[in-house]
Amino acid sequence: MSPASADAVPQVENFIGGRSQRAAATLTTDVCNPATGEVLGRTPAGGLAEVSAAVAAASAAYPAWSATPVTQRSKILIRCRQVLSEQSEELARLVSLENGKTLDEARGDVARGLDVLDFACHAPHLLKGESLSDVAEQLDGLTSREPLGVCAGITPFNFPVMVPMWMIPVALACGNTFVLKPSPKVPLSANRLAEIFLEGGLPAGVLNVVHGGREATTALCEHPDVRAVSFVGATSTARWVYETAARHGKRVQSAGGAKNVLLVMPDADWDSAIRAIMGSAFGCAGQRCMAGSLLMGVGSAAAPLRERVHAAADALKLGNPLEDQTIGMGPVIDGAARDRLFGAISRAGQSGVRLVRDGRSQLPARGFFVGPTLFDGVTPGQPLFGEELFGPVVALAAPKSLAEALDWLNKLPYGNGATIFTGSGAAAREFARRIGCGMVGINVGVPAPMAVFPFCGWGDSFFGDLHVQGMEGVQFFTRQKVVLSRWDQGYIRRQGW
């Protein structure tokens, strides 16, 4: 973090009340193109003052927005969806520029966000309550879903569009207003997203973007006018956000990290399995909470798995994704992430496991690159078995049987995702029933659910009760009201009707 300067690099502005506003903060974080190291802008380290302004704008917009009929809110979101679809390629290129993803990955980032917006456009159906006549003598009951008020989202750098869109469309469809605090490393996509919603007809102040770091996060978790907080990030911070926001009386959904497993049985379809494994382990440079970073070949599958993954990793092309569309993997987010991963590779290589592919060599001259890295001989109890490194580093393990693999895996503290590659329905069923995590893949490299299902982390991968996406998202962003009605039936007789 550095003092803001008056040089040619622009300072990123907040988006509050439907317009850009310059922050008063004097400290900034550089926004870099990870593929080149070029500084694109500087994100202000906003705090309580900036958060208070954004919450005030959202609070002012809430009465009118929550009173807008749900059918009209849905029509506005449909128009926003149209504008976002028209601008999707521009937005994807912006994601690639500030995050380093390949263009295909950035397009997928935007597309998965659009999927949630599609879901939210069905708000009139999603928000329908229940009713029961004659629940008791001459007593009718019904329920309705009511908005909460101002909701906040605190999102990471790895999916600049998709993760905010896990939250924003559903919250708005339910009648809430929203304050987004994105990662200071990827502020440009967040601001553009807010502009697109405004262009689509969303009233000013319904969606606001405030920039900052820990101070801004704390302010959102403690602000008395924020009713709910959604967070995605590292497990240590996820736990802190959950505890802090809940202590201040807020509803909280807080998603943390993961150590996801890819389990290959001897009867797997090798070609499709390797394609899925490469996408899972090295897609987005391994910087996602669904990345497969623990790779297991069961029994006789161990040796061919190691050889095939090594060969595929050697063939993976690194470079600037905006200059060469044949690039298979982009950089990690910044120099600090690269140096952290280099250090982790060095430490792991000294812990008794075998480094079979070193991602620290033969890298592009510019940018923050870490190549595909493979360690073999990893067993439970070693740091590499359970530690989330959040990069293109894969630990290879060789359990003797499916039972042993499940025993190993169910000792991990995380509970995000796990996949089995097999042709056996019996093995797939056993794996799905016994694995201790919330999202399971069968011959699917990344078992992240589509928008109609919740993103279901367990254990240290999630803190809270109701997850993002699907009907759990609707339930999170609403509270139920129950109305019991009894009418005097003699009234009709007395009126002579």
N, C-alpha and C positions, 0 to 999 in steps of 0.2 A: 504494500500500500504506500502511495506516495502523495505529496502535496499536489493539489491541482495547479496547473500552470497555464499560462496564456499562450502556449505555442499553437501550432497548426492542428494538433490533434483535438477533435471536438470532445466536449464533455457530454455524456449521455444525460438526457433530461428525463424527469419523471413525467408520467401521463396521468393527470389528475383533473377530474371534472370536465373531461372532454377536450383537454388541451395540454400541450407540453409545458412543463414548468421547470425552470432551472433550480436545482437544489442549492441550499445554503452550505452544504457540507464542503469542507476544505480538503479532506482526504479523498483519494480516488484509487480505484483498481484498474490497471490496464486491461483493455479488451483487445486480445490479439488474434490474428489469423494463425491458428496453430500449425498450419502447413508451411508458413514462411517466417513466423515470428514478428511480422509487421504489426504495429500498434494501430488499431482501427478507431479507438475511442477510449474514453476514461469514464468509468462508472463511479458516481459519487457515493461515498459511504454515509448514506442518509441514516437518520436515527429517529428519535421521538418526534421531532418537529415535522419531518416529512411524512412519517406514518400518520400522525394526527391530522395533517391536511388531507391525506388520502381517505382516511376513515371518515372525516367530516363530510367530504364530497359524497362518499358512498351512503352515509347516513341521511344526507339531504335528498338523495335520489330515491331512497328506499320507499317512502310512503306512496309515491306515484307508481313506481315500478311494481311493488307488491299488489297494488290495487288494480293494475292492468289485467284485464281478463286473460286467463291462461291461453285461450285461443289466439288472442292478439300477441301475447309474448311468443307463442309458437311461430306465428307468421313473421315476426321480426327475426327470430333465429333462423328461419328458412331463408330470409333475404341475406342474413350474415353468412350463411352457409354458401349461398351462390357467389357472393363476393370473394369469400375465402377460396372457393374452388377456382375462380378465375385468376386469383393471385397466387395459386399454390406453387407454381414453378419459381416465381420471384422469391417467395418465402422459403422454399427449399434451398435455393442458392444462398440466401442469407444465413440459413442454418449451417450450410456447409462452410461458408466463409468464416463464421465466428466459432464454430464447434469443431470443424475438421472432418466431419463425416464425408463419406463418398456421396455423390449426388443421388444414387439409388437409395442409400440409407436415409438421406435427408428427405427425399420424396416420401419414403415410408413413414418417417416421423410426422410429416404433415398429413398423410393419408390416414394414419391411425387417429390423429386428432379430429379429422373430419368424421370418422366413424362415430366418435362420441357425440359430436354435434348432430349427426343424423339421429342418434338415439334420443337426444334431448328435444329434438323437434317434435317428438311424439308426446310432448308434455300433457296435452289434454287427456290422453289415455293413462299415462304414467301416474298422474296425480289424482285419479279417481279414487274415492273412498269406498267404504262398504256400508251396507244398510241391512237392517233386519226389522221387519214389521212384527208387532206383537211379541216383542222379546219378553214382555210380561203383559198383564191385563191392560189393554188399551195403551200400551207403552211401546213406542217405536224408537229404534236406535240407529244412529248413523255416525260415520267417522269422516273426517276431512283431513287433508295434509296442508299444514300452514307453513309459510316460510319462517326462517329464523331471524333474519335481519342482515347485518353486515357480516360477510364471511371472508376469510383470508386464505391465500394459498402461498406456500413457501416452496419453491421448486429448484431442482438441481440443474447442472450444466449439460447433462448428457442427452436429454431430449427436450430441446428448447421450446418445441411446439406441443408435442404429444402430452407431456406430463401436465403443463398448465391446462390443456384441453381435457384432461381427465376430470378437472374440477369445474372450470368456468362455465361450460354450457349447461351442465346439470344444475349448478347453483343458480344460474340466471333463470333457467326454465322453471325452477321451483319458486321464483319470486324474490330471491335474495339479491343483494348487490355485493360487489366483490372487490377486494384489494389483492393484487398479485405482487409478490416480491420474488422476482426471479434471481437466479445466481448472478452475481456481478460479472461473471465471466461471459455470459451470453445475454446481455440486455437488449440487443438490437431486435432479435426475433420477438421478444415480449412486447416491446413498444409497437412494432409493426402489427402484431396481432391485435392489440387494443385499437389501433387506427382502423384496421379492417372491420372490426365490430362496429365502430362508430360509423364508418362508411355504409355498413349494412343497415343502419337505422336504429342501432341501440342508443337510447337516450344518454346524454352526457352524465357522467358520475356513476352510472351503473357498473362500469368496469374501469378500474384505476390500476396503474402500475407505479410502484414505488421501489426505488433502488437502494441497496445497502447491504450490510453484512450482519454480524452478530447483534449489533445494537438495534437494527431494524427488526430482526427476527424477535428479539426480546420484547420490543415495543408492541408488536402484533400479538404476541402470546399474552401480554399483560393488559392490553388496552380494554377498558371497560365496555366499549361499544362494539367490540368484535365478539360475535356469538359463536363462531366455529372456526377452527384452524385445520387446514389440510397441509401435510408436509410429506416430502419425499427427499431422502438424502442418506447420509451415513447413519449407521445404527446408534452410535453414541449420541449424535445430535437428535435423532428421531426419539430416543428415550427421553432426552432433556426437554424437547418440545412437548411431548405428551405430558410429562409430569408438570411442567410449568404452566401450560395452557389449561390443563385440567384443574390445577390448583387455583386458577383464576376463574373457574366456573364455566369453562368453555367446552363445547363438544369438540373432540379431537380424533382425527385419523392420521396416523404417523407411520409412514413406511420407511424401513431401514434397509440395510445391506443384505448380502446373501452369499452363500457358497453353494452354487448349483452343480448338480451332478449329471453327467452323461454316461449312462451305463450301456455297454455294448456286449450282447450275448453272442456266443459262437455262431448262431444261426441267423445273424442279422444280414440284411441286404447291404453289402459293403459299400456299393457306389452311392446309394441314397444316404446311407448313414454318414459317410465321410463328408458329403456336401452339407448335410445338416450340422454336423459337428463343427466344421470350419465356420459356418455362418454364426453358430452359437458362441463359439470360443473367441473368434477374432472379428466378428461384426462389430462396428462402432468402436474398434480398437479395444474390445473387451470392457468398455466403459459403460456397463449397464447392469442393473440388478438382476437381470435374467441371463447373464452370460454364463455359459457352461465352463467353469474353471477347474472342475474336478472330473477327470476323464478316467473311466474304469473299463478295462477289458476283462471280462469274466473268463477264468480258466484259459482255454486255448485261444481265446480272442485277444489276449494281451499283446503278444508279439506282433501279429499282423496289424493291430490297431496302431501301435507305436510307429511302425514303418510307414503306414499309409498317411497318418497325420503328419509325420515328419516331412514326407515328400510333398504333400499338399501345402504345408507351411513354406517350404522352400520355393514353391511356385507362386506364392502370394506376392503381388507387386505393390510396393509402397511408394507414396509420392503425394503431390498436391492434387486433390480430386477435382479442383476447378480448372486445372490445366490439362489433365489427362483422364479421360473417362474409362480407361482400362485399369485404373488403380483399383486394387482389391482391398486395401486397408489404408486409412488415413492416419494422422498423428494422434497422440493423446492431447489433452486439452491445453497444457502449458508446460513450461520448463520445470516447475515444481513437481508436477505429476511425473514427468520423465525422470527426473533425478530420484524421486521416491521409488519408482519402479526399478531403476538401475541398482539402487541400494538394496532393495528387497531381493533382487536376483543374486547379488553378491552374497548376501547373508544366507539365502537358501542353499546356494552352492557349497557353503561351508558346514551344512547341517547333516550331511550324510546321504542326501539324495543326489541323483546323477543328472547334471545339466546336459541334455542331449541336443538342444538347439538354443543358442544364445542370441537373444534379440537385441543385444547391444552393439552388434557389428554390422557392417555393410548397410548403413543408413543414409538417407538423403542428406545432403550437405546443409540444408536449411530446414527449420521447423523442429517440432518437438516429437520426434519419432522414437518408438520402441517397436522392434520387430517381434514376430511371433516367437514365443519362448516356451520350451518344453522341458519339464523335469520328470524323471522316471524314478520308480522305486519308492514312491511316497506311501506312507502308511499312517494309520491313526496315531495321534500323539505328536506327530511332527507339525511344526507351525504351518507349513505349506498345505497341510491337509485341511485345516479349518479356517485359515486366515483369508479374508477377502482382500485381494490386492488391487482390484478395479483397474485392470489393464490386460494386455494380451499375453498373459502368463498362465499356462495350463499345467496342472499336476496330474501325472499318470500314476494310477494305482492298479493293482492286480489281485483282486479277491479271487479265491478259489471257486466260489459258488455264489449263486444269487442270494442264498441265505446269509452268507458272510458279508456280502456287499450291503444288504439291508441292515445288518447289525452295525456295520461301520457307519453307515449314513445316518441312522437314527440317533447317533450320539452327537451329531452336529448341533450347535445352538440355533442355527438359522432354520427357516422353513419356507423358503420361497418356491423354488422350482426343481424338478427332477425329471429326467427322461430316460426311457429304456428303448433300446433298439433291438428288436427281436421279431421273429416270424411266429412265435409261440403265443397263442391266446392265453394259455395257462400261466406262462411266465409274466405276461403283461398284466394279467388280472392280479396275480400275487404281488407284483411290484406296486400297482396302483392302490391296492388295499392296505399294504403294510408300510409304505413310505410315509414318513412324518413331515409332509409339507403340503402347502395349499394349492399348488399348481403342478399337474403331472402331465408329461408328454409320453405318448406311445408312438415311436418313430417320428417324433416332432422335435426338432432341435431347440426351439424356443417356445415353450408352452404358455406364453402370455395370452390370456383370454381375449376374445373379441369384445367389443364395447358393450354387448348385451349381458356379459357375465362380469362379476367382480374380479378385481386383481387381488387374489386371495393369499397374501403372505401369512405365515404362522411364525410362532416363536420370536426370535430376535429380529425377524424381518418385518414385524408389524406390531404397533402398539395402538390399541383401540378396539372397537367392536365392529364398526361398519366400514367396509373398504370402499375405495374409489370404483367407479364404473357400475353399470347395471342397476338393478333395483336397490342394492345396498347404497349406492350413491344417492338415489332419490330419498331413501330413508334417512341418510345422514343429513341431507340439506333441508329436511322438513321435520316438523313435530306434529304428532297426531292430536286431533281434537275429537272428543266423543260427545255427541249431543243426544240426550234422551228427551222425548216429547210425549206429553199426555194431554189430550184435549177433552173437554167436557162434552160427551155425546149428547147430553140434554140440551145443549145450546141450540142445536138444529131444531129440536122440537119446540123450544120456547120461541124461536123466531118464526115458527110456522112454516118452515121450509120442508 
